[in-house]
C-alpha cells in the first residue's frame, strides 16, 4: 500500500465502501461477473453475502475503522468466483493459498502446514493438494488483485475480467 499513489488508494477505499446491490447484479446477463457473483451465493455453496458480519457483527466496526480489512473480506468472495474455487474444504484451502501468493496474506501457509490434518479429517487428499497447488500457481501469475477494481467490472464477461487481471490469457481475435 505504501508504494501506491494516494489517489489510487482513495479510489479503492471508496469502491470497497460502496454497497453491493445483489438485486441489480442478479439482473445482469448470464456470464457477467456480477451475475456469477450472485449465483455463487446459491444454496449449493451454503454461504450468504454479508455472512461474515452477520456472524460477527463487530466486523462492521472493524470495516468502518479499517478499509483494508474490509476490502480483504469483500475480495475473498469475489475471488472465489473469479478464480473458480469452491467453498468446500479443498476449495477454501486453494483460495487461502491464492490469497497468500497474490494478496500477501499469511494464512495460506498455515493451510499447507495443516494439510495432513485436514485430509485426515475431511478426506479428498488428491483434490485438496491440487487446489492448493492451483492456488499457488495462479496466485503467482496474476497481478496483486487487491488493487483490481472488481466493483467496476460487474457488467463484464467473466472471461474478460479474468483476462484483465492476468488469470487467463486474452483470447486472440482472428
Secondary structure, DSSP 8 states (H G I E B T S, - for coil): -TTS-HHHHHHHHHHHHS---HHHHHTS-TTBHHHHHHHHTSTTTT--TTHHHHH-THHHHHHHH-HHHHHHHHHHHHHHHHHT--SSHHHHHHHHHHIIIII--THHHHHHHHHHHHHHHH--HHHHHHHHHHHHHHHHHS--GGG--GGG-TTSBHHHHHHHTTSS------
